[in-house]
């Protein structure tokens, strides 16, 4: 770990000690529930730790609030996707309904893919989900995450390679069409 890394970790550690209770309290006041305030607050600081070259922060609470808000939006988007998927499943024609065994295999494959994506850095995973689930364009993703379009392209290539590797490691019965 370089001196810059140690300094960065120390700065974030100091911010954590100074602002974590405040961020949790703020999230509790402004949330409608449905998520763990402590998890969102902790993930906020994890994202700060993963941010390379973080410059001194003049308004740490504003930055923490922004990051936490983005995390909550991502959580909401994922829940909306889950609800849409469940709604679609309810409207499927009975002829296309899969057997319980096929549903278990599909569920296992999806869980495996979720674990595979979970190993990606936060911005890489967020880039993939914004593209595939939210349907955002590369320029929109770049603006949302504060990264270059080139980074979006690199992240998507990286995620596609990981998904292909994951798919290749699955038995044929567990791959989804």
Buried (B, 14 or more C-beta within 10 A) or exposed (E): EEEEEEEBEEBBEEBBEEBBEBBBEBBEEEBEEEBBBEEBBBBBBBBBBEBEEBEEBEEBBEBBBEBBBBBBEBBEBEEEBEEEEEEEEEEEEEEEEEEEEEEEBBEEBEEBBEEBBEEBEBBBBBBBBBBEBBEBEBEBBBEBBEBEBEBBBBBBEBBEEBBEEBBEEBEEEBEEE
